[in-house]
Amino acid sequence: MSDCRGLRVEGNKLYYKGLEPGLCPLIIKERLKGALKYYHKAKSVAINNDDLSSTMKNIGKASLQMAKATSKELSRTSKLTDAEIMKLEVEVKFYSKESLSNLFIALRYGTGFKHKAWIDALESDIGQIFTDIVICVRNFGNFDRRISSMFVLCGVIEWEELRAALYMQLATDLSEKATQSLAIQDFRGSLRMIHEMNYPLEEASKVTGNEEWQTDIRVMKQHAVAQLATAESMQSIFVAKKQLDSILNDMTKPNMNMVYDTLDMFKDAAIKTREIDLEQEAKACYYQGYIFEKLIKLKHKAKKLYMQVLKLVEASDNKLLKSERWYKACLASIKAWQDADNEQDEEAKEERRKKFKEKMEKELNNLSAAKTTGGVTEFLKHIYSKHAPKNKPVKFDIKLVEGWSEKTGKTRKRLLMDAMRDYHPDKNSTEQYGEDWHFLVEEISKILNDFHDIIKAER
């Protein structure tokens, strides 16, 4: 037996002792360290590629177990100091790198010297070991050390597909961290993570020609652009909101330069997320509208922006936006304006109705006389002869008033309903027939409704 082989055999004894179930991480690591000493001695006396590839494989697999045992120690973070956690994470990083680096060297040296079964088994091991190592590293509590370790591992992975997979995982982790930072309004941290996504995505694109991977990379890049827009918009809104609050706290003499500066910040926030993040765009539009309403006093501009807010919220998938204070405030302002406009419209309409009654006083008196003296038949004859319906086709046949008293209540009610349809204000709109005619049919409808109520009471 060669010296190299003998040392490997001694190392294997300690290696398998370290894998016995029920051992604490401390004992596991002590036995694995002993195994690694033997493997490194074996490496120094290896005389050919066959010995060297087997030794490097042993070092790689033992290093993996060291990384896993150290990772297990890290699970007790509640009992560890920050310094101890950092020491253990550095250790996991070291052994993870050692594991992958030596396994790829073993594969390189073994190719052409080892039989196919040995090569196939090692390739299969590398795939699983890669997964185990990524899990260990991604369990780091310190995010920066986690990312740093993953970048280090990218440097030792020789398979392009695995390297691309790790670069994509890096980009995904950075994206998630960016989102978490935004949630706590750490805009600088979020923007840093988004910008850092670019490098792993570019590297992943370089090392893989797989079309499916390339599609995923393009999707991630588009997502990064959207994240960047959202983060920059949220930062602008946050800063602008603080400045707006400062202005509102001293309304004795607001600084209009500061007001317009704040308005520009909200405009910039809306532009950044246009058609990308509807929530942030809607929020930025609301605050622009608020400034126009409360500070600059331009109602028409405020109203236009508020209406845009409503459109954006309706287009958004996030139905919770309707419970936001800024959205409710937007609705309240729009409703107040609508109520004021309606009140003004109604006052103006009443004034025009008053003038109409003065102008049509004689005819209105005739309507009233036809109602009181001749009853329903005379009234119907009067309106159909003097004010024939303009809305065609006419529903009521005036000939049917003959023998009115002999008709059943049900028939009279039906006929009266036809007359009410002919003179219904909704079918005789101001836009189509003019305001005078609309006012007239309103008066006619009132009387027809009175007759209808009388017929109903007869039952």
C-alpha positions as CSV (number, residue, x, y, z in Angstrom):
1,M,0.0,0.0,0.0
2,S,1.4,3.4,-1.0
3,D,2.0,6.0,1.7
4,C,-0.7,8.2,0.2
5,R,-3.3,5.4,0.3
6,G,-2.3,4.4,3.9
7,L,-2.8,8.0,5.1
8,R,-6.2,8.2,3.4
9,V,-7.3,5.0,5.1
10,E,-6.3,6.4,8.5
11,G,-8.2,9.6,7.7
12,N,-11.3,7.7,6.6
13,K,-11.4,6.0,10.0
14,L,-11.7,9.3,11.7
15,Y,-14.0,10.7,9.0
16,Y,-16.6,7.9,9.5
17,K,-16.3,8.2,13.2
18,G,-17.2,11.8,12.8
19,L,-20.4,10.8,11.0
20,E,-21.7,8.5,13.8
21,P,-25.2,9.6,14.9
22,G,-25.9,11.4,18.1
23,L,-22.6,13.3,18.3
24,C,-22.4,16.9,19.3
25,P,-20.9,19.4,16.7
26,L,-17.8,19.8,18.9
27,I,-16.9,16.1,18.8
28,I,-17.8,15.8,15.1
29,K,-15.5,18.7,14.2
30,E,-12.6,17.3,16.3
31,R,-12.8,14.0,14.5
32,L,-13.1,15.6,11.1
33,K,-10.1,17.9,11.8
34,G,-8.1,14.7,12.5
35,A,-9.3,13.2,9.3
36,L,-8.3,16.3,7.3
37,K,-4.8,16.2,8.8
38,Y,-4.3,12.8,7.4
39,Y,-5.8,13.8,4.0
40,H,-3.5,16.8,3.7
41,K,-0.5,14.6,4.5
42,A,-1.7,12.2,1.9
43,K,-1.9,15.0,-0.6
44,S,1.7,16.0,0.1
45,V,3.0,12.5,-0.7
46,A,0.7,11.7,-3.7
47,I,2.7,10.6,-6.7
48,N,0.1,10.4,-9.5
49,N,-3.2,11.8,-10.6
50,D,-5.0,8.7,-9.3
51,D,-3.8,9.3,-5.7
52,L,-4.2,13.0,-6.0
53,S,-7.8,12.9,-7.2
54,S,-8.9,10.5,-4.5
55,T,-7.2,12.6,-1.8
56,M,-8.8,15.9,-3.1
57,K,-12.2,14.1,-3.1
58,N,-11.6,13.1,0.6
59,I,-10.7,16.7,1.5
60,G,-13.7,18.0,-0.3
61,K,-16.2,15.7,1.4
62,A,-14.6,16.1,4.9
63,S,-14.7,19.9,4.4
64,L,-18.4,19.7,3.6
65,Q,-19.1,17.9,6.9
66,M,-17.1,20.5,8.8
67,A,-19.2,23.2,7.2
68,K,-22.4,21.4,8.2
69,A,-21.3,20.8,11.7
70,T,-20.3,24.4,12.1
71,S,-23.6,25.5,10.7
72,K,-25.3,23.4,13.3
73,E,-23.4,25.3,16.0
74,L,-24.7,28.5,14.5
75,S,-28.3,27.3,15.1
76,R,-27.7,28.2,18.8
77,T,-27.4,31.9,18.0
78,S,-29.4,32.9,21.1
79,K,-26.6,31.6,23.2
80,L,-23.7,33.1,21.1
81,T,-22.1,36.5,21.2
82,D,-21.8,38.5,17.9
83,A,-18.1,37.8,17.9
84,E,-18.7,34.0,18.2
85,I,-21.4,34.1,15.4
86,M,-19.0,36.0,13.1
87,K,-16.2,33.5,13.9
88,L,-18.5,30.5,13.1
89,E,-19.8,32.1,9.9
90,V,-16.3,32.7,8.7
91,E,-15.5,29.1,9.4
92,V,-18.5,27.9,7.4
93,K,-17.4,30.1,4.5
94,F,-13.9,28.7,4.6
95,Y,-14.9,25.0,4.7
96,S,-17.6,25.6,2.0
97,K,-15.0,27.0,-0.3
98,E,-12.6,24.2,0.5
99,S,-15.2,21.6,-0.2
100,L,-16.2,22.8,-3.6
101,S,-12.7,23.8,-4.7
102,N,-11.2,20.4,-3.8
103,L,-14.0,18.4,-5.4
104,F,-13.6,20.2,-8.7
105,I,-9.8,19.7,-8.5
106,A,-10.5,16.0,-7.8
107,L,-12.8,15.8,-10.9
108,R,-10.1,17.5,-13.0
109,Y,-7.3,15.2,-11.9
110,G,-9.5,12.1,-12.0
111,T,-10.7,12.6,-15.6
112,G,-8.7,10.2,-17.8
113,F,-7.3,8.3,-14.8
114,K,-10.4,7.1,-12.9
115,H,-13.0,4.7,-14.2
116,K,-16.4,6.1,-15.4
117,A,-18.3,5.0,-12.4
118,W,-16.0,6.9,-10.1
119,I,-16.4,10.1,-12.2
120,D,-20.2,9.7,-12.4
121,A,-20.4,9.3,-8.7
122,L,-18.3,12.3,-8.0
123,E,-20.3,14.5,-10.4
124,S,-23.5,13.4,-8.6
125,D,-21.9,14.2,-5.2
126,I,-20.9,17.7,-6.4
127,G,-24.5,18.5,-7.3
128,Q,-25.8,17.5,-3.9
129,I,-22.9,19.0,-2.0
130,F,-23.4,22.3,-3.8
131,T,-27.0,22.3,-2.6
132,D,-26.0,21.5,1.0
133,I,-23.3,24.3,1.0
134,V,-25.7,26.9,-0.4
135,I,-28.2,26.0,2.4
136,C,-25.4,26.4,5.0
137,V,-24.3,29.8,3.8
138,R,-27.8,31.1,3.3
139,N,-28.5,30.4,6.9
140,F,-26.1,33.1,8.0
141,G,-27.7,35.7,10.2
142,N,-25.5,38.5,8.9
143,F,-26.7,39.3,5.4
144,D,-23.5,41.0,4.2
145,R,-21.4,37.9,5.2
146,R,-23.9,35.7,3.5
147,I,-23.6,37.6,0.2
148,S,-19.8,37.8,0.5
149,S,-19.6,34.1,1.0
150,M,-21.8,33.3,-2.0
151,F,-19.6,35.5,-4.2
152,V,-16.5,33.6,-2.9
153,L,-18.2,30.3,-3.8
154,C,-19.0,31.6,-7.3
155,G,-15.3,31.9,-7.8
156,V,-14.5,28.3,-7.2
157,I,-17.4,26.6,-9.0
158,E,-16.2,25.3,-12.4
159,W,-19.5,24.2,-13.8
160,E,-21.2,27.1,-15.6
161,E,-24.7,26.0,-14.9
162,L,-24.0,25.7,-11.1
163,R,-22.3,29.1,-11.2
164,A,-25.2,30.6,-13.0
165,A,-27.6,29.1,-10.4
166,L,-25.6,30.6,-7.6
167,Y,-25.5,34.0,-9.2
168,M,-29.3,33.9,-9.7
169,Q,-29.7,32.9,-6.0
170,L,-27.5,35.9,-5.1
171,A,-29.7,38.3,-7.2
172,T,-32.8,36.8,-5.6
173,D,-31.5,37.3,-2.1
174,L,-30.5,40.8,-2.9
175,S,-33.9,41.5,-4.3
176,E,-35.6,40.2,-1.2
177,K,-33.4,42.2,1.1
178,A,-34.2,45.3,-1.0
179,T,-37.9,44.7,-0.4
180,Q,-37.3,44.2,3.4
181,S,-35.3,47.4,3.6
182,L,-38.1,49.3,1.8
183,A,-40.6,48.0,4.4
184,I,-38.6,49.7,7.2
185,Q,-37.9,52.8,5.1
186,D,-34.2,52.0,4.8
187,F,-34.1,53.6,1.3
188,R,-30.3,53.8,1.1
189,G,-29.9,50.1,2.0
190,S,-32.6,49.1,-0.5
191,L,-31.1,51.1,-3.3
192,R,-27.7,49.6,-2.6
193,M,-29.1,46.0,-2.8
194,I,-30.9,46.8,-6.1
195,H,-27.7,48.2,-7.6
196,E,-25.7,45.2,-6.4
197,M,-28.1,42.9,-8.3
198,N,-26.7,44.0,-11.6
199,Y,-23.3,42.2,-11.2
200,P,-24.6,38.7,-10.5
201,L,-27.2,39.0,-13.2
202,E,-24.6,40.0,-15.8
203,E,-22.3,37.2,-14.7
204,A,-25.1,34.7,-14.9
205,S,-25.9,35.8,-18.4
206,K,-22.2,35.4,-19.4
207,V,-21.7,31.9,-18.1
208,T,-24.9,30.2,-19.4
209,G,-26.3,29.8,-22.9
210,N,-29.4,28.0,-21.6
211,E,-32.4,29.8,-23.1
212,E,-34.5,29.1,-20.0
213,W,-31.9,30.6,-17.8
214,Q,-31.6,33.6,-20.1
215,T,-35.3,34.2,-19.9
216,D,-35.2,34.1,-16.1
217,I,-32.3,36.5,-16.1
218,R,-34.2,39.0,-18.3
219,V,-37.2,38.7,-16.0
220,M,-35.0,39.4,-13.0
221,K,-33.4,42.4,-14.7
222,Q,-36.9,43.8,-15.5
223,H,-37.9,43.2,-11.9
224,A,-34.7,45.1,-10.7
225,V,-35.7,48.1,-12.9
226,A,-39.2,48.1,-11.3
227,Q,-37.7,47.8,-7.8
228,L,-35.3,50.6,-8.4
229,A,-38.2,52.9,-9.6
230,T,-40.3,52.0,-6.6
231,A,-37.4,52.5,-4.1
232,E,-36.5,55.9,-5.6
233,S,-40.1,57.0,-5.7
234,M,-40.7,56.0,-2.1
235,Q,-37.6,57.8,-1.0
236,S,-38.7,61.0,-2.9
237,I,-42.2,60.7,-1.3
238,F,-40.7,60.2,2.2
239,V,-38.5,63.3,1.9
240,A,-41.2,65.4,0.3
241,K,-43.7,64.4,2.9
242,K,-41.4,65.5,5.7
243,Q,-40.9,68.8,3.9
244,L,-44.7,69.2,3.4
245,D,-45.3,68.5,7.2
246,S,-42.7,71.2,8.0
247,I,-44.6,73.7,5.8
248,L,-48.0,72.7,7.3
249,N,-46.6,73.2,10.8
250,D,-46.1,76.9,10.1
251,M,-49.0,78.1,8.0
252,T,-48.8,81.8,9.2
253,K,-46.7,82.6,6.1
254,P,-45.8,79.5,4.1
255,N,-42.6,79.7,2.1
256,M,-43.9,79.3,-1.5
257,N,-40.5,78.4,-2.9
258,M,-40.4,75.5,-0.5
259,V,-44.0,74.6,-1.5
260,Y,-43.1,74.4,-5.2
261,D,-39.9,72.5,-4.4
262,T,-42.0,70.0,-2.5
263,L,-44.4,69.8,-5.4
264,D,-41.6,69.0,-7.8
265,M,-40.4,66.2,-5.5
266,F,-43.8,64.6,-5.6
267,K,-44.0,65.0,-9.4
268,D,-40.6,63.3,-9.7
269,A,-41.8,60.4,-7.6
270,A,-44.9,59.9,-9.8
271,I,-42.8,60.0,-13.0
272,K,-40.4,57.4,-11.7
273,T,-43.1,54.8,-11.1
274,R,-45.4,55.7,-14.0
275,E,-47.0,52.4,-15.2
276,I,-44.5,50.5,-13.0
277,D,-45.9,50.9,-9.4
278,L,-49.4,52.1,-9.4
279,E,-49.6,52.5,-5.6
280,Q,-46.6,54.9,-5.4
281,E,-47.8,56.8,-8.5
282,A,-51.2,57.2,-6.9
283,K,-49.7,58.3,-3.6
284,A,-47.5,60.9,-5.3
285,C,-50.4,62.2,-7.4
286,Y,-52.5,62.6,-4.2
287,Y,-49.9,64.8,-2.5
288,Q,-49.5,66.9,-5.6
289,G,-53.3,67.4,-5.6
290,Y,-53.2,68.2,-1.9
291,I,-50.6,71.0,-2.4
292,F,-52.7,72.5,-5.3
293,E,-55.8,72.3,-3.1
294,K,-54.6,73.5,0.2
295,L,-51.5,75.7,-0.5
296,I,-51.5,76.9,-4.1
297,K,-55.4,77.1,-4.2
298,L,-55.8,75.9,-7.8
299,K,-58.9,73.7,-7.5
300,H,-59.0,72.5,-11.2
301,K,-55.5,71.2,-11.0
302,A,-56.1,69.5,-7.7
303,K,-59.3,67.9,-9.0
304,K,-57.5,66.6,-12.1
305,L,-54.8,64.9,-9.9
306,Y,-57.4,63.5,-7.5
307,M,-59.3,61.9,-10.4
308,Q,-56.0,60.4,-11.6
309,V,-55.6,58.9,-8.1
310,L,-59.0,57.2,-8.3
311,K,-58.1,55.7,-11.8
312,L,-54.7,54.4,-10.5
313,V,-56.2,52.8,-7.4
314,E,-59.0,51.2,-9.5
315,A,-56.4,49.8,-11.9
316,S,-54.2,48.5,-9.1
317,D,-54.6,44.9,-7.9
318,N,-54.1,46.1,-4.3
319,K,-57.6,46.6,-2.9
320,L,-56.2,47.6,0.5
321,L,-55.3,51.0,-1.0
322,K,-58.9,52.1,-0.5
323,S,-58.3,51.9,3.2
324,E,-55.3,54.2,3.1
325,R,-55.8,57.6,4.8
326,W,-54.5,59.5,1.7
327,Y,-57.1,57.7,-0.5
328,K,-59.9,58.5,1.9
329,A,-58.8,62.1,2.1
330,C,-58.8,62.3,-1.7
331,L,-62.4,60.9,-1.9
332,A,-63.5,63.4,0.8
333,S,-62.2,66.4,-1.2
334,I,-63.8,65.2,-4.4
335,K,-67.2,64.6,-2.6
336,A,-67.0,68.1,-1.0
337,W,-66.5,69.6,-4.4
338,Q,-69.3,67.6,-6.0
339,D,-71.7,68.5,-3.2
340,A,-70.8,72.2,-3.7
341,D,-71.2,72.0,-7.4
342,N,-74.5,70.2,-7.1
343,E,-75.7,72.8,-4.6
344,Q,-74.8,75.6,-7.0
345,D,-76.4,73.7,-9.9
346,E,-79.6,73.2,-8.0
347,E,-79.7,76.9,-6.9
348,A,-79.2,78.0,-10.5
349,K,-81.9,75.5,-11.7
350,E,-84.4,76.7,-9.1
351,E,-83.8,80.3,-10.3
352,R,-84.5,79.2,-13.9
353,R,-87.5,77.3,-12.8
354,K,-88.8,80.4,-11.1
355,K,-88.5,82.4,-14.3
356,F,-90.2,79.6,-16.3
357,K,-93.2,79.6,-13.9
358,E,-93.5,83.4,-14.4
359,K,-93.3,83.1,-18.2
360,M,-95.7,80.1,-18.3
361,E,-98.0,81.3,-15.5
362,K,-101.1,81.2,-17.7
363,E,-100.5,77.7,-19.0
364,L,-99.7,76.3,-15.6
365,N,-103.0,77.8,-14.3
366,N,-104.8,76.0,-17.2
367,L,-103.1,72.7,-16.2
368,S,-104.3,73.2,-12.6
369,A,-107.8,74.2,-13.8
370,A,-108.0,71.1,-16.0
371,K,-107.1,69.0,-13.0
372,T,-109.5,70.4,-10.6
373,T,-112.5,71.0,-12.8
374,G,-112.5,68.3,-15.3
375,G,-110.7,65.5,-13.5
376,V,-108.4,63.0,-15.1
377,T,-110.2,62.8,-18.5
378,E,-110.2,66.6,-19.1
379,F,-106.6,66.8,-17.9
380,L,-105.5,64.1,-20.3
381,K,-107.4,65.7,-23.2
382,H,-105.8,69.1,-22.4
383,I,-102.2,68.0,-22.3
384,Y,-102.4,65.7,-25.4
385,S,-104.1,68.5,-27.4
386,K,-102.1,71.5,-26.1
387,H,-98.8,69.8,-25.2
388,A,-98.5,66.7,-27.3
389,P,-95.6,64.4,-26.3
390,K,-92.4,65.0,-28.1
391,N,-90.8,61.7,-27.2
392,K,-91.9,59.1,-29.9
393,P,-93.6,56.7,-30.2
394,V,-96.5,57.9,-28.0
395,K,-97.6,55.3,-25.5
396,F,-101.1,56.6,-24.7
397,D,-104.0,56.7,-27.1
398,I,-106.2,59.7,-26.3
399,K,-109.3,58.0,-27.7
400,L,-109.2,55.6,-24.7
401,V,-110.3,58.4,-22.3
402,E,-113.9,57.9,-23.6
403,G,-115.9,55.9,-21.1
404,W,-113.2,56.4,-18.5
405,S,-115.5,55.9,-15.5
406,E,-116.7,52.6,-16.8
407,K,-113.2,51.1,-17.1
408,T,-111.9,49.0,-14.3
409,G,-109.4,50.4,-11.8
410,K,-106.7,48.1,-13.2
411,T,-107.3,49.4,-16.8
412,R,-107.3,53.1,-15.8
413,K,-104.1,52.5,-13.8
414,R,-102.4,50.9,-16.9
415,L,-103.6,53.7,-19.2
416,L,-102.4,56.4,-16.8
417,M,-99.0,54.7,-16.6
418,D,-98.7,55.0,-20.4
419,A,-99.4,58.7,-20.1
420,M,-96.8,59.0,-17.3
421,R,-94.2,57.3,-19.6
422,D,-95.0,59.9,-22.4
423,Y,-94.3,62.8,-20.0
424,H,-91.6,61.3,-17.8
425,P,-88.9,63.9,-17.2
426,D,-86.1,61.4,-17.9
427,K,-87.5,60.8,-21.4
428,N,-87.9,64.5,-22.0
429,S,-84.4,65.7,-21.2
430,T,-83.2,69.3,-21.3
431,E,-80.4,68.4,-23.7
432,Q,-82.9,66.9,-26.3
433,Y,-86.0,69.1,-26.0
434,G,-84.9,72.3,-24.1
435,E,-85.2,73.4,-20.5
436,D,-88.7,74.9,-20.8
437,W,-90.2,71.7,-22.1
438,H,-88.4,69.7,-19.4
439,F,-89.8,72.0,-16.7
440,L,-93.3,71.7,-18.2
441,V,-93.3,67.9,-18.3
442,E,-92.1,68.0,-14.6
443,E,-95.3,69.9,-13.7
444,I,-97.5,67.5,-15.9
445,S,-95.8,64.5,-14.2
446,K,-96.6,65.8,-10.8
447,I,-100.3,66.0,-11.6
448,L,-100.3,62.6,-13.4
449,N,-98.7,61.1,-10.2
450,D,-101.5,62.6,-8.1
451,F,-104.2,61.0,-10.3
452,H,-102.3,57.7,-10.1
453,D,-102.3,57.9,-6.3
454,I,-106.0,58.5,-6.3
455,I,-106.6,55.3,-8.4
456,K,-104.4,53.3,-6.1
457,A,-106.4,54.6,-3.1
458,E,-109.7,53.4,-4.7
459,R,-108.7,49.8,-4.3
